[in-house]
Each structure stands twice: as C-alpha cells, then as structure tokens.
C-alpha cells in the first residue's frame, strides 16, 4: 500500500467489480482463525483492507475492527456491504489510522509487497507498531522469491472473462513487463465488453527475502514469532507472525 492507490482499486468502476473478478477469498480463512480462534483478539487493525472482506468477517465474530486503505473507491464498496457498519473505515495509509491500541494487525494479499520503497515500508511497520499494544501481533503474507511466481503472470495463464450481474462481461488479465532484482512490474488491463471501456493499471511488487523481512521488523519494534506456510499457496508464500515488543 502506498499513498497513491493503484488505479485498479481507486477507479470506482473497477472497485465495483473487484470482488466478482477475484471471488475466492479462502486466503482469509487463516487470518480469521489466527485473530479469533488462536489469539482471541477483541480489537484489530486491517491495513490495506481493500473492499473490506476480512474486516467485516472479523467484525461478525465480535472483533472491533478499523480498516484502512488509500483507495477511497474500495472503501466505498466496503461500506455498502452487509455488516460494514460494525467497522471503522479510514481512507489513507497506516499512519492515518487513529491512535488506537489493538490486539492484532493484518496485511493480507499483496499489501506488504506493494510497499516497495524502504522508507515507506519501515514507516508502515512503525505506524502499525504504534497502534499495537505491547505483545500484540502483526501478521502478513508475502511470496517466496525463489518460487518466482511472476513467471506465471502471463496473459495466456491469467486471462478471464467474468459475467458480472448488471454490468455484463468483464475481461481482465495480468502480464509482467519488467523484472529488476526484487521488483516485479506488471500490467493489469480491465475491459468492460458492454461498452468497450478499457482501464489500464500498472503495479510493482517487491519480493523481499525472509532475512530482510525479519531485519526490518526488528528495526520497527517487532520480534518474529513464527513464519508459517500459507494454506492457500503451500510452498509458495510465507505468513509472518510478529510480536510487538514492549516499548
């Protein structure tokens, strides 16, 4: 997550169809189990909450949740969902979240990898630490660099056409355009077949090695408690669980 939201999430027309284009959110099951069943948290901060799927799921389980995201269009979609009134929504980045002291913070999907700049990454980690109680937990996922997941991000492998209710057929795909060390840049066009409107989106993700992630967490006031295998991407992605050290 950066100060400028990616067009694919910030453009209202794209935000409105996002959940239809990516309907399988079984990746969130592990976070719900961690927050509610394992940690028994009563308060949570969801950084880069997007269209609010995890935040609302946690709220339904009795957790008081603050969801923050720089894409106002995505927050608008989240606010319109059943159960959204139980969540506090903030348009912005982690430093824009209210001065709270929560039990757990999460960054799901690509949020941790979108923070490609070292300063922005550390600023986010430190802002999250400031909003966690001592002993609170930060959990996020990041892809394992050696798996080279981006090699499968081609038009042929990712192209889909989804019939969205009311909207009609929507076409999208992902195609890598540049790999520069840890940085992978890709295009994500979206085409609305009903009127031919095409929206372009360019994103860059950073594939940090685990040693760098551990180092940066320590610099921000965390200790890594555990590194798990992502249940939805076994062998391909880490789920990092870090504890906020006493100030």
ZITADA-V863042 format. One record per residue. PHI is phi in radians with two decimals (999 if undefined). OMEGA is omega in whole degrees, 0 to 359 (* if undefined). D_FIRST is the distance of its C-alpha to the first C-alpha in Angstrom with 1 decimal. Layout:
phi	omega	d_first
PHI	OMEGA	D_FIRST
PHI	OMEGA	D_FIRST
//
This chain:
phi	omega	d_first
999	178	0.0
-2.20	180	3.8
-1.08	178	7.0
-1.74	182	8.1
-1.20	176	7.1
-1.05	181	8.4
-0.96	182	12.1
-1.17	177	12.6
-1.87	185	10.9
-1.54	179	11.9
-1.33	185	15.5
-0.92	182	17.6
-1.15	178	19.9
-1.30	179	17.3
-1.04	183	15.5
-1.16	181	19.1
-1.86	187	19.9
-0.96	183	16.7
-1.12	178	18.4
-1.28	181	21.5
-1.41	180	20.1
-2.37	190	18.5
-1.37	184	20.9
-1.46	178	21.2
-1.93	175	19.0
-1.14	176	21.3
-1.10	182	18.4
-1.43	181	17.9
-1.01	182	21.6
-1.12	179	21.1
-1.22	178	18.6
-1.08	179	21.1
-1.13	180	23.9
-1.07	186	22.3
-1.18	189	21.4
-1.59	188	24.6
-1.45	184	27.3
-1.55	183	26.6
-1.51	183	25.2
0.91	181	26.8
-1.25	176	24.1
-1.93	179	24.8
-2.40	184	21.6
-2.63	173	17.9
-2.10	180	14.4
-1.84	184	11.9
-1.57	186	8.3
1.27	189	6.2
-1.25	178	9.8
1.04	181	10.0
-1.51	166	13.7
1.50	185	14.7
-1.03	182	16.7
-1.21	182	16.3
-0.98	181	16.5
-1.23	177	19.6
-1.05	179	21.1
-1.17	179	20.9
-1.07	178	22.4
-1.15	178	25.2
-1.60	176	26.0
1.65	180	26.5
-1.52	173	23.3
-1.48	192	22.2
-2.13	167	18.5
-1.93	177	15.9
-1.91	182	13.0
-2.20	180	10.1
-2.75	181	7.6
-1.31	183	7.3
-1.60	180	9.4
-1.06	180	12.9
-1.14	178	14.5
-1.18	177	12.9
-1.09	177	13.8
-1.06	177	17.2
-1.10	180	17.7
-1.05	183	16.9
-1.10	182	19.4
-1.51	184	22.1
-1.48	175	22.2
-1.01	179	25.1
1.55	184	24.4
-1.17	182	21.5
-1.12	180	23.7
-1.43	182	23.5
-1.88	171	19.7
-1.58	184	18.5
-1.81	180	15.7
-2.29	173	13.6
-1.53	182	11.8
2.75	179	9.4
-1.92	184	7.1
-0.91	179	8.9
-1.13	179	11.6
-1.52	179	12.4
-1.14	180	13.5
-1.09	181	17.3
-1.35	184	19.3
-2.02	174	20.0
-2.31	186	21.2
-1.76	180	20.1
-1.40	186	21.4
-2.60	174	18.3
-2.24	182	14.5
-2.28	169	12.6
-2.41	184	9.4
-1.75	177	10.7
0.94	186	10.6
-1.60	191	8.2
-0.95	182	5.3
-1.12	183	7.1
-1.43	177	8.0
-1.20	180	5.2
-1.40	188	5.5
-1.44	182	8.9
-1.45	182	10.5
-1.02	182	12.6
-1.13	179	12.6
-1.14	179	8.9
-1.10	180	8.9
-1.18	178	12.2
-1.07	179	11.5
-1.14	179	8.9
-1.05	181	11.6
-1.21	177	14.3
-1.15	177	13.1
-1.14	179	13.0
-1.01	181	16.4
-1.15	182	17.7
-1.84	175	17.2
-1.84	172	18.8
-1.19	174	22.6
-0.98	183	24.4
1.52	176	24.5
-1.18	189	21.5
-2.14	169	19.3
-1.88	176	15.7
-2.30	178	15.2
-2.67	181	12.6
-2.03	177	13.3
-2.73	184	13.2
-1.30	179	15.7
-1.30	185	18.8
-1.02	187	19.1
-1.18	178	22.9
-1.31	177	22.7
0.97	183	21.3
-0.98	184	19.8
-1.09	179	19.0
-1.16	177	22.7
-1.68	181	22.9
-1.56	179	20.4
-2.12	178	23.2
-1.06	182	24.4
-1.04	186	27.4
-1.45	189	25.6
-2.01	185	22.8
-1.09	176	24.6
-2.57	172	25.2
-2.21	184	26.9
-2.06	177	26.3
-1.51	183	28.7
-1.59	179	26.7
-0.91	179	29.0
1.29	185	30.1
-1.40	185	27.8
1.75	184	29.6
-1.28	177	28.6
-2.17	184	25.1
-1.96	174	24.6
-2.66	177	21.5
-2.86	179	20.9
-2.20	180	18.7
-2.55	179	20.2
-1.20	180	19.2
-2.00	183	20.2
-2.81	172	19.7
-2.19	183	19.5
-2.31	183	19.6
1.12	181	19.9
-1.43	186	16.7
-1.73	178	14.8
-2.16	181	15.2
-1.91	182	14.8
-2.54	176	15.8
-1.71	178	16.9
-2.34	179	16.6
-1.23	174	19.4
-2.28	183	20.4
-2.14	175	24.0
-1.64	187	25.8
-1.18	182	29.3
-1.08	180	31.0
-2.23	177	30.7
1.35	181	29.3
-1.14	180	26.2
-2.14	179	23.6
-2.03	180	20.0
-1.72	176	18.3
-2.57	177	14.7
-2.04	182	13.7
-2.25	173	10.8
-2.26	176	10.7
-2.03	178	10.1
-1.92	180	11.5
-1.74	182	14.3
-1.36	172	15.2
-1.22	183	18.7
-1.07	180	19.3
-1.06	179	21.2
-1.22	178	18.4
-1.10	179	16.1
-1.07	179	19.2
-1.03	183	19.9
-1.19	176	16.6
-1.09	178	16.8
-1.11	178	20.3
-1.11	183	19.5
-1.61	177	17.2
1.72	179	20.1
-2.07	167	19.7
-2.19	181	22.2
-1.26	180	21.4
-1.48	186	23.6
-2.83	171	23.3
-2.13	185	21.6
-1.79	172	22.3
-1.51	180	22.6
-1.19	183	20.4
-1.04	183	23.1
-1.50	177	21.8
-2.38	185	21.3
-1.02	179	24.1
1.35	185	24.4
-2.05	188	21.2
-2.57	174	18.4
-1.68	166	18.2
-2.01	184	17.4
-1.59	176	17.2
-2.11	185	18.9
-2.15	181	19.1
-1.77	176	21.3
-1.33	181	20.8
-1.27	179	23.8
-1.05	182	26.2
-1.28	*	25.8
//
